[in-house]
Amino acid sequence: MNPFPKIAIIGAGLAGCEAAWQMAIRGIPIVLFEMRPTVKTPAHKTGFPAELVCSNSFKSTDISNAHGLLKAEMEMAGSLIMMCAKENTVPAGTALAVDRLAFSEQIEQKLKKHSNIELINMEVKDIQLLQDEFKIIVIAGGPLLSDALSDSLNKILDEDELFFYDAIAPVVFTESINMDIAFKASRYDKGDADYINCPLNQEEYQNFISDLINAEKMPFKEFEQAKHFEGCLPVEVMAERGVDTLSFGPMKPVGLVDPRTNKRPWAVLQLRQENNSATLHNLVGCQTRMTWPEQKRVFKKIPGLEQCEFARMGSMHRNTFINAPKHLNTKLELKNKTGILLAGQLTGVEGYTESSAMGLWAAINIVSAINHKPILPTDNQTMISALVNYLVTASPLNFQPMNANFGLLTAYKGKRNKNKKEKRKIQAETALNTWKSRLEDVGWFNV
């Protein structure tokens, strides 16, 4: 008989899969519930676990970048998500981008082959009913929590849900891009030429901004609010903030030279490879809620995309998260309901790696508690602990989701003559040493 309690995880997204794997390989039996493909969502296309619905990029791998540091910490802890991402990469410069389908298929294979994981495709509608069978429940339902599960969680929290809107960028067929105009390059020729770049002159850029502002958008329903996360704004919202916002943001031309003119363009729309076969490319920074006909009209005015064919149109979907500082403790457990933990974007983090990290954090603390080991401290000494520290210490009055960033870490206090990248590298190395020591303290490497 297995000496460990059977644990239920609701949701086989990034966080749920990470948590399930980490506990299963340490001998804990897991029942992993996933409603797809039985119940579909507005954004998912398949029934595979850990499907990536927005971008195929996990962002930078450089530890002097906050996302790179978080990845390094997760790799050190044996992350399933990072392992499978690295085994299914597509070219993306210094970023970690993956072939979506191959990535999700590998996750599913690993989960289904493990003897301690039972994957059940059904919708969980009542969390409290599960408590009759499971002592510990991890809710990792993700940003597209079903109405029934959301209602069940709201009853436990005794409040209405919080939400914001996340936008998805269009994807085009690579062969439809006009490479007589567009060109392959990475900024400052750093690394391989992994991006396709569509150059715009000043007039073309200003016309693009005007089109974005005036294009027809999908309307919000009466009960919805136009509440966007700052880290993933629709391109038209950025355009409305000022004519130069995009040219100093995702369409900045610095480090790029148009080979036709040997000059830097006024602005550049970059496209990132979407799959291993390089047949698809994603319009970087062009997440949108424009109607589909308007997307075709507006984006086809971009030089190089005049004849582009869309494999996926941009869209918007609602993301759900709770008021973390009001409801969660440092283990990501509900303060008013022992044995129920949250993981993923539902906790109030934003981003693939951040969501996966919350699944890892929940798993480490569950395993530590079962094995009578210390609980991981939440502070600003490592990136993952700093994210959790934000969740539990932020103001509950106007709580908003958070990405990994160096502002969460202890400030650099060394020599002042170092540049920002050097300072951040030192911060990252300190964080990694601290994280390694903490993992050793809870015996995390002993699997």
NORHU-V901794 format. One line per field, one symbol per residue. psi: psi as a letter, one per 40 degrees, with the letter a starting at -180 (. if undefined). burial: I if it has 9 or more other ideal C-beta (glycine too) atoms within 8 Angstrom, else O. Layout:
psi=???
burial=???
This chain:
psi=hheiihhhhhhfadddddddddddeeehhhhhhhdiedhiiedidieiifhhdcieheaieheehdddddddddddefhdddddddefiihfbeihiihdddddddddddddeheehhhhgihhdhddddeddhdhhhhfeaefhidddddddddddfiiiiiihhihiihihdeehgeddiihiihffhaigeihhhihaddddddddddddeihihiiideiiggihdefiidddddeeideddeebefhehehhhedefihidihhihhhdidefeiihhhefhieiiddddddddeehheedfihhdhiiiiihhhiigdddeiaeefihdeghehiiiadddeihidddddddddddddddddddefiiihihafdidddddddddeeihedfhiihihieedihihfaheeiiddddddddddddddddddddddefdeg.
burial=OOOOOIIIIIIIIIIIIIIIIIIIIOOIIIIIIIIIOOOOOOIIOIOIIIIIOIIIIIIIOOIIIIIIIIIIIIIIIIIIIIIIIOOIIIIIIOIIIIIIIIIIIIIIOIIOOIOIIOIOIOIIOOIOOIIOOIOIIIIIIIIIIIOIIIOIIIOIIOOOIIIIIIIIIIIIIIOOIIIOIIIIIIOOOOOOOIIIIIIIOOOIIIIIIOIIIOIOIOOOOOOOOOOIIOOIIIIIIIIOOOOOIIIOIIIIIOOIOIOOOOOOIIIIIIIIIIIOOIOIIIIIIIIIIIIOOIIIIIIIIIIIIIOIOIOOOIIIIIIIIIIIIOIIOIIIIIOOOOIIIIIIIIIIIIIIIIIIIIIIIIIIIIIIIIOOIOIIOOOOIIIIIIIIIIIIOIOOOOIOIIIIOOOIIOOOOOOOOOOOOIIIIIIIIIIIOIIIOIIIOIOIOOO
